[in-house]
Amino acid sequence: MSPWIQYTLLRLGIFGAGLGLLLAIGLDWWWAAIVATVISMTVSYIFFGSLRDAVALDLAARRQRPAVDPDADAEDAVGETTPTSGSEQP
């Protein structure tokens, strides 16, 4: 499974568990959401550093790969063979 998916699901799970617990003890929904967000951010920062690093490495690897457009050659070929009128600028 992709590190992005793992990290996202883990953070959403922690947020959901915290939100459910805080709502069960009777906190207002907006306070519960704020506190659950802070809890999920803190727990993921402290305990899931290796997974966060894996996400960062995956992002860096994606940035280093060249962008591939499978239709670029076909579009260039059509653009070169299509005549343009005198009033249009390429």
C-alpha positions as CSV (number, residue, x, y, z in Angstrom):
1,M,0.0,0.0,0.0
2,S,1.2,3.5,-0.8
3,P,2.7,5.4,2.1
4,W,0.3,8.3,1.2
5,I,-2.7,6.1,1.8
6,Q,-1.3,4.5,5.0
7,Y,-0.4,7.9,6.5
8,T,-3.8,9.5,5.5
9,L,-5.8,6.5,6.8
10,L,-3.9,6.5,10.1
11,R,-4.4,10.2,10.7
12,L,-8.1,10.0,9.8
13,G,-8.5,7.0,12.1
14,I,-6.8,8.8,15.0
15,F,-9.0,11.9,14.3
16,G,-12.2,9.8,14.2
17,A,-11.4,7.9,17.3
18,G,-10.5,11.1,19.2
19,L,-13.6,12.8,17.9
20,G,-15.9,9.9,18.8
21,L,-14.4,9.8,22.3
22,L,-14.7,13.5,22.9
23,L,-18.3,13.6,21.6
24,A,-19.1,10.6,23.9
25,I,-17.9,12.5,27.0
26,G,-20.2,15.4,26.0
27,L,-17.9,18.0,24.5
28,D,-19.5,20.4,21.9
29,W,-19.0,19.2,18.4
30,W,-16.8,22.1,17.3
31,W,-14.6,21.8,20.4
32,A,-14.3,18.1,19.9
33,A,-13.3,18.6,16.3
34,I,-10.6,21.1,17.2
35,V,-9.2,19.0,20.1
36,A,-9.3,15.8,17.9
37,T,-7.4,17.6,15.2
38,V,-4.7,18.7,17.6
39,I,-4.5,15.2,19.0
40,S,-4.2,13.5,15.6
41,M,-1.6,16.0,14.5
42,T,0.5,15.5,17.6
43,V,0.3,11.7,17.7
44,S,1.2,11.5,14.0
45,Y,4.1,13.9,14.4
46,I,5.5,12.0,17.4
47,F,4.9,8.4,16.5
48,F,4.7,8.2,12.7
49,G,7.9,9.9,11.7
50,S,9.1,7.0,9.6
51,L,5.9,6.9,7.6
52,R,6.0,10.6,7.2
53,D,9.5,10.3,5.9
54,A,8.4,7.6,3.4
55,V,5.7,10.0,2.1
56,A,8.3,12.7,1.7
57,L,10.7,10.4,-0.2
58,D,7.8,9.3,-2.4
59,L,7.0,13.0,-3.2
60,A,10.7,13.7,-3.9
61,A,10.9,10.7,-6.3
62,R,7.7,11.9,-8.1
63,R,9.2,15.4,-8.5
64,Q,12.4,14.0,-10.0
65,R,10.6,11.9,-12.7
66,P,10.1,13.8,-15.9
67,A,6.5,14.6,-16.8
68,V,5.3,12.3,-19.5
69,D,2.5,13.4,-21.8
70,P,1.6,10.4,-24.0
71,D,-0.2,12.6,-26.6
72,A,2.5,15.2,-26.9
73,D,4.1,13.7,-30.0
74,A,0.7,13.3,-31.8
75,E,-0.3,16.9,-30.9
76,D,3.0,18.3,-32.1
77,A,2.7,16.4,-35.4
78,V,-0.8,17.8,-36.0
79,G,0.3,21.3,-35.1
80,E,3.2,21.2,-37.5
81,T,1.0,20.0,-40.5
82,T,-2.0,22.2,-39.9
83,P,-1.8,25.4,-42.0
84,T,-2.5,28.7,-40.1
85,S,-4.1,31.7,-41.6
86,G,-2.3,35.0,-41.8
87,S,-4.3,36.6,-39.0
88,E,-3.6,34.0,-36.3
89,Q,-0.4,34.1,-34.3
90,P,1.0,30.7,-33.2
